[in-house]
Amino acid sequence: MILSKRIIALVAFSLVAIWLSGCAAGNAKIASRQGYVRFPGKHYAKGEKAAVGTKIEGEASYYGPGFHGKKTASGETFNQNDYTCAHKTLPFGTVLKVVRVDNGASVEVRVNDRGPYVGDRILDLSVAAGKKIGLDKVGHAKVTATVIE
């Protein structure tokens, strides 16, 4: 009697394990489908163009040393010495003219990554771009960014 209860429990456990492994495989199949978006709240803008003249305002910061040489969201290798930036939704390849509000310094950057994910910041500039407008001295500042390409 005790042996048959153990066998039933073992069989039940095995069936649950098989069922759970099938669920994991099903999710992998879904994720491999063309057009599947893992995080639908995020916009990955593939092959789209931003309207020239579009302006955005807010805080910008810079990033670089810890990410230099790693892959960006666009697939290219991040180079902290290039004039590039991260934006949450603008299409990759969009060129922005970024003007620091308090000193008027400006730089042109190309969107090649996603972010920033800190507070209410709108752009993360590469080290070179950040230095050009003086962010290396203050860390972050209010900017106006205009789509130029």
C-alpha positions, 0 to 999 in steps of 0.5 A, a space after each residue: 500500500 505504501 509502495 503504491 502511494 510512492 509510485 503514484 507520487 513519483 509518476 505524478 511528479 514526473 508528469 508535472 516535470 515533463 509538463 513544465 519543461 514543455 511550457 519552457 520549450 513553447 516560450 522559446 518557440 514563441 520568442 523565435 517568431 519573426 516580429 515577436 517583441 519581448 517587451 512590448 512597452 519598448 519601441 525598437 524602431 527598425 527601419 523607421 525615420 524620425 521627422 526632421 525638426 523634432 525637438 526633445 528637451 530634458 536631462 542628458 548624461 554621458 556613459 562610456 568607460 564601462 561599456 567601451 567595446 561592448 555591443 550596443 542595442 543596434 548591434 554595433 560595438 560601442 566606442 566611447 570616442 565616437 559621437 553617439 548616444 542612447 535614446 529610448 525610442 528614436 530609430 537607430 541612425 537618427 542624427 541629433 543636434 544636442 545643445 546644452 541649455 546653460 552654456 549653449 555648447 552643442 554636438 551632433 550625435 547618432 543614435 546607436 543604443 537604447 537608454 538611458 534608464 536613470 531617472 528622467 534623463 532623455 539621452 546618454 551621450 558617449 564620452 566624447 560627445 559629453 566632453 564636447 558640451 562639458 558634461 564631464 565636469 557636471 555629470 548631467 545637464 538640461 539639453 535640447 535635442 533636434 533631429 537633423 537627419 
